[in-house]
Amino acid sequence: MSRLVRTEPLLGEPPLRVPGDPYSVVVLLQGYAEPEGVNGAVRADGSVTLVLPRAWGQASSHREHPPEGGEAKTALEEAARGPILVDTGGPWAREALLGALAGQGVAPTDVTLVVGTHGHSDHIGNLGLFPDAALLVSHDFCLAGGRYLPHGLGEERPLRLGPGLEVWATPGHGGQRDVSVVVAGTALGTVVVVGDVFERDGDEDSWQALSEDPVAQERSRKRVLGLADVVVPGHGAPFRVVREAWNPETKGSGNGGQGPVV
């Protein structure tokens, strides 16, 4: 007996909120990648996602800054007590990002941690809006003011930010240093914000051409599909991951749109 994995769209328009405890996930801006004109030109921007701790609310006006001393683990956990932004879109999306944050009652100064899944301009183009936040961009972690801390992130060693909240090393698209954010305990199960590990739902025929390390990215994609209930891709709508038992000796299973077996 094998597990059959297929995907299906998660209906709804941004901002798409998935409540959870202790963290909710809000897809603020949906990424896109659209051919434009000739000669292979593409107009694109990356998805932007907000992770909100349940303990954080509009009544909380006191901002806790990560400690200046100590280890990265402590600093990351402190930074994750406030709003966490995963990717920022490109600089051309500045006003859209500010408006989307305001719609959730979050000011740029409220954001305590920004995670950049990888270093492409359509994913980290607005870091300058958050000078007071701690930054985890790919594998580089620094506190406000540029104090960098080592942390030991690896494919077999995720970074724990809080209960059910982790950063995974998911190499491939941008090389060896891409990361994804895993949020367990939401109303839809485990949500994984993956940057460009998945460009979009149904990208099987195109992602390899954009990958710096397809072998590593294939490995990352399988890891994500093995855990996620919802995936937030870099350039498309969020999608559900559906797992079904499948007997290869049984014909006519009726699993239309089936994805890879993991």
Secondary structure, DSSP 4 states (H G I P E B T S, - for coil): -EEEEEEEE----SSEEE-BSSEEEEEEE--EEEE-SSTT-EEEE--EEEEEETT--TT--PPPPPPSSS-HHHHHHHHTTS-EEE--B-GGGHHHHHHHHHHTT--GGG--EEEESS--HHHHTTGGG-TTSEEEETTEEEETTTEE-----BTTBPEEEETTEEEEE--BTTBS--EEEEEEEETTEEEEE-TTSSSSTT-TTTGGGG-S-HHHHHHHHHHHHHH-SEEE-SSS--EEEEEEEE-TT------TTEEEE-
